[in-house]
């Protein structure tokens, strides 16, 4: 029994050490207090692996094979209403698909609303009984989540040689609340933290309303579904229109069906292939080299 336990402990150590985790600066002091530790678990409610109570921002690096590396990088911000992060279908599975295309991926854990043991259960209860509170609590943390995103871009650019990427080919992709972080990054960057392209996916426009783009705003590609039950399609359309009217490179794929939170899930719908549409767009924009 002891020998089996020792083997198991060694295996766990190797598995953990194999993950390339980057700690990001914890800028600012959000007007909230985390009393529960960061927790990862499988949510039966969402049928997904999730992480809650993120108080220390980090990124996990997913590297492509050296022989297929294109030099392009994408920072991936999972969604979850700022109460949780859907770290598989909007995180690691996205990163693994990008790796297959020679793209280096960084899955970001940005700061979240403090919750109890089950953040998913909390946001679902609020959705049913007090939905306005979700936006209020998310609004307290979102500026710091956006700063985590900006710090992520700055870190990747500063260490581009280390990661084998090109400092002018760093994109930011986010889902739902992660999409709000993506758009916030697109409005608040400096020279060091400017993403080279933005990919908001069914972005949470209620907490990050559309603003006027910057003079040097990067290209953008949006994904959403008309039947999103959270009513997010109009926000994506408004964001697309703002980029278009400002003369910025922009594309959008609005699916008639897909709902919300589809990520890498397969539903037997055209929205299942959204990431291929992103890849086609990025090739057309010369953001990825196939040579």
Secondary structure, 3 states (H helix, E strand, C coil): CHHHHHHHHHHHHHHHHHCEEEECCCCCCCCCCCCCCCEEEEECCCCEEEEECCCCCEEEEECCCHHHCCCCEEEEECCCECCEEECHHHHHHHHHHHHHCCCEEEEEECCCCCCCCCHHHHHHHHHHHCHHHHHHHHHHHHHHHHHHHHHHHHHHHHCHHHHCCCCCCEEEEEECHHHHHHHHHHHHCCCCCCCCEEEEECCCCCCCCCCCCCCCCCEEEEEEECCCCCCCHHHHHHHHHHHHHCCCCEEEEEECCCCCCCCCCCCCCHHHHHHHHHHHHHHHCCCCCCC
